[in-house]
Amino acid sequence: MKSKAVSRRPSARPWPAEALSAVIAHELNNIAVPLRGFIDLALQTTAADEPVRQALDELQVGLDRIGTLAYQLESIAQQSFTLSPTTIGASLASIMQGDPEDPKRLVWSCSQLTQVKVDLDHLQRAINSLRHLGGPGPLLIGESAMDGLACAVCGKPFARGKLFVEIQARGLRPAIFSAIRAPFAAAHKLRAMQRLAIAAFSHCGHLAGGHVIARPGAESLSIVLPK
């Protein structure tokens, strides 16, 4: 008896772990963000003694866990970025264009021709998150020495005497600074969208090629990019 030929399709090439992690994290955030908004809206219109209030609180706890998982998955995706040399002016122009209601959104104290090495996609996410946290005020762009300072997220100290391009937002709430390292910790009194913005800023600031500087006394938060 002749054996039947079995056709074998070539197995699909597996995705790199970092790419798969980024996709899953993105989808989790797509699900979580609108749900957080609906829950926040429901909480604002629900009295503390209503039975549904406990259910809404439990849903919020579950969404915080989803946010933590998405943040951890994004951390795995740290290899999925490309750093390219460009001027800081060109980098920010491509990100900030199309915002006619905010003509003074950038205040410069350095040359826009200063060269940096960045990933534009992650820089865009970091800048958008920073603007959300900093409110309506403009971002301050300048050259700064980070002597004696270290990254607020990874703890890496900066080389003395080296200049960086600093993109700074001012007027941030004190609670934001305590949440930089662990934005989804239950102890922080922050709204869900603020937690997501802090997580996105911290993570994307690193993937953009920079580090995060927090100055609680000055109520300022920055992403710094090596020249």
C-alpha positions as CSV (number, residue, x, y, z in Angstrom):
1,M,0.0,0.0,0.0
2,K,1.3,3.3,-1.1
3,S,1.8,5.8,1.6
4,K,-0.1,9.0,1.0
5,A,2.1,12.0,0.3
6,V,1.7,14.6,3.0
7,S,2.2,18.2,1.9
8,R,4.0,20.3,4.5
9,R,3.6,24.0,4.5
10,P,6.7,25.8,5.6
11,S,6.4,26.9,9.2
12,A,5.9,30.6,9.6
13,R,9.0,32.5,10.9
14,P,8.4,33.3,14.6
15,W,8.3,36.9,15.5
16,P,11.2,38.3,17.6
17,A,10.1,38.4,21.3
18,E,10.6,42.2,21.4
19,A,8.3,42.8,18.4
20,L,5.6,40.5,19.7
21,S,5.8,42.1,23.1
22,A,5.4,45.6,21.6
23,V,2.3,44.5,19.6
24,I,0.6,42.9,22.7
25,A,1.4,45.9,24.9
26,H,-0.1,48.2,22.2
27,E,-3.3,46.1,22.0
28,L,-3.6,45.9,25.8
29,N,-3.4,49.7,26.0
30,N,-5.9,50.1,23.2
31,I,-8.4,48.1,25.3
32,A,-7.5,49.7,28.6
33,V,-7.5,53.4,27.7
34,P,-11.2,53.8,26.7
35,L,-12.3,51.5,29.6
36,R,-10.4,53.7,32.0
37,G,-12.2,56.8,30.6
38,F,-15.6,55.2,31.0
39,I,-14.9,54.0,34.6
40,D,-13.6,57.5,35.6
41,L,-16.8,59.0,34.2
42,A,-18.9,56.5,36.0
43,L,-17.1,57.1,39.3
44,Q,-17.7,60.9,39.0
45,T,-21.5,60.3,38.8
46,T,-21.7,57.5,41.4
47,A,-22.1,58.1,45.2
48,A,-19.7,56.4,47.5
49,D,-22.4,54.3,49.2
50,E,-23.9,52.9,46.0
51,P,-23.4,49.2,45.5
52,V,-22.1,49.7,42.0
53,R,-19.2,51.7,43.4
54,Q,-17.4,48.6,44.7
55,A,-17.7,47.0,41.3
56,L,-16.2,50.1,39.6
57,D,-13.4,50.1,42.1
58,E,-12.6,46.4,41.4
59,L,-12.6,47.1,37.6
60,Q,-10.1,49.9,38.2
61,V,-7.8,47.5,40.1
62,G,-8.0,45.1,37.1
63,L,-7.2,47.8,34.6
64,D,-4.2,48.8,36.8
65,R,-3.0,45.3,36.5
66,I,-3.4,45.4,32.7
67,G,-1.5,48.6,32.6
68,T,1.4,47.1,34.7
69,L,1.5,44.1,32.3
70,A,1.6,46.3,29.2
71,Y,4.4,48.4,30.8
72,Q,6.4,45.2,31.5
73,L,5.8,44.0,27.9
74,E,7.0,47.3,26.5
75,S,10.2,46.9,28.6
76,I,10.9,43.6,26.7
77,A,10.5,45.5,23.4
78,Q,13.6,47.7,24.1
79,Q,15.4,46.4,21.0
80,S,12.7,47.5,18.5
81,F,14.0,51.0,17.8
82,T,16.5,52.7,15.5
83,L,18.6,55.7,16.5
84,S,19.5,58.1,13.7
85,P,21.5,61.3,13.7
86,T,19.5,64.5,13.1
87,T,19.3,68.0,14.4
88,I,17.2,68.7,17.5
89,G,15.3,71.4,15.5
90,A,14.3,68.9,12.8
91,S,13.4,66.2,15.4
92,L,11.0,68.5,17.2
93,A,9.6,70.2,14.1
94,S,8.4,66.8,12.8
95,I,6.7,66.1,16.1
96,M,5.2,69.5,17.0
97,Q,3.9,70.5,13.6
98,G,0.1,70.9,13.0
99,D,-0.7,72.6,16.3
100,P,-1.9,76.1,15.4
101,E,-3.5,76.7,18.8
102,D,-0.2,76.7,20.6
103,P,2.3,78.8,18.6
104,K,4.7,79.2,21.6
105,R,4.9,75.6,22.4
106,L,8.7,75.5,22.3
107,V,11.1,78.0,23.9
108,W,14.7,77.6,22.7
109,S,17.9,78.5,24.5
110,C,20.2,76.5,22.2
111,S,20.8,76.2,18.5
112,Q,18.2,74.2,16.6
113,L,21.1,72.8,14.5
114,T,22.5,70.9,17.5
115,Q,23.0,67.2,16.5
116,V,21.4,64.4,18.5
117,K,20.9,60.7,17.8
118,V,17.3,59.7,18.4
119,D,14.4,57.4,17.4
120,L,11.7,59.8,16.2
121,D,8.7,57.5,16.8
122,H,9.6,57.0,20.5
123,L,10.6,60.6,20.9
124,Q,7.2,61.6,19.6
125,R,5.5,59.5,22.2
126,A,7.8,60.8,25.0
127,I,7.1,64.4,24.0
128,N,3.4,64.0,23.8
129,S,3.3,62.3,27.2
130,L,5.5,65.1,28.7
131,R,3.2,67.8,27.3
132,H,0.2,66.0,28.8
133,L,1.9,65.8,32.2
134,G,3.2,69.4,32.1
135,G,-0.1,71.0,31.1
136,P,-0.5,74.0,28.7
137,G,2.9,75.6,29.4
138,P,5.6,75.5,26.7
139,L,8.5,73.0,26.6
140,L,11.9,74.5,27.2
141,I,14.7,73.3,25.0
142,G,18.4,74.0,25.9
143,E,21.8,72.6,26.5
144,S,22.5,71.5,30.0
145,A,25.2,69.7,32.0
146,M,23.9,67.0,34.2
147,D,26.8,67.0,36.7
148,G,25.9,65.1,39.9
149,L,22.5,63.9,38.5
150,A,21.3,60.5,37.5
151,C,18.4,59.2,35.4
152,A,15.2,59.1,37.5
153,V,14.2,55.8,36.0
154,C,17.2,53.6,35.4
155,G,19.5,55.4,37.9
156,K,22.4,55.8,35.5
157,P,24.7,58.7,36.5
158,F,25.7,61.3,33.9
159,A,29.3,62.0,32.9
160,R,30.6,65.2,34.4
161,G,31.2,68.1,32.1
162,K,29.2,66.6,29.2
163,L,26.4,68.6,27.6
164,F,23.0,67.3,26.7
165,V,20.0,68.7,25.0
166,E,17.3,69.0,27.6
167,I,13.5,69.1,26.8
168,Q,11.8,70.3,29.9
169,A,8.3,70.7,31.1
170,R,7.5,72.8,34.3
171,G,4.7,73.1,36.7
172,L,4.1,69.4,37.4
173,R,2.2,68.0,40.4
174,P,4.3,66.6,43.2
175,A,2.6,63.2,43.0
176,I,4.0,62.7,39.5
177,F,7.6,62.7,40.8
178,S,6.9,59.9,43.3
179,A,5.4,57.8,40.6
180,I,8.2,58.0,38.0
181,R,9.7,54.6,38.9
182,A,6.4,52.7,39.5
183,P,3.5,54.6,37.9
184,F,1.0,51.8,38.6
185,A,1.7,51.4,42.3
186,A,-1.6,51.7,44.2
187,A,-0.1,54.3,46.7
188,H,0.1,57.0,44.1
189,K,-2.9,59.4,44.1
190,L,-3.1,59.8,40.3
191,R,-5.7,59.5,37.6
192,A,-5.4,56.5,35.3
193,M,-4.5,58.7,32.3
194,Q,-1.7,60.3,34.3
195,R,-0.3,56.9,35.2
196,L,-0.3,55.9,31.5
197,A,1.4,59.2,30.5
198,I,4.1,58.7,33.2
199,A,4.8,55.1,32.0
200,A,4.9,56.1,28.4
201,F,7.2,59.0,29.0
202,S,9.6,57.0,31.1
203,H,9.8,54.1,28.7
204,C,9.8,56.0,25.4
205,G,12.3,58.5,26.7
206,H,14.8,55.7,27.0
207,L,13.9,54.1,23.7
208,A,14.2,57.5,22.0
209,G,17.9,57.5,23.0
210,G,17.7,59.6,26.1
211,H,17.2,59.6,29.9
212,V,14.8,61.2,32.3
213,I,15.6,63.9,34.8
214,A,13.2,64.8,37.6
215,R,13.6,67.9,39.7
216,P,10.7,67.9,42.3
217,G,11.9,71.1,43.9
218,A,11.6,72.9,40.6
219,E,8.4,71.0,39.6
220,S,10.1,70.1,36.3
221,L,10.5,66.9,34.3
222,S,12.8,66.5,31.4
223,I,14.1,64.1,28.7
224,V,17.8,64.6,28.0
225,L,19.4,63.5,24.7
226,P,23.2,63.2,24.2
227,K,24.7,65.6,21.8
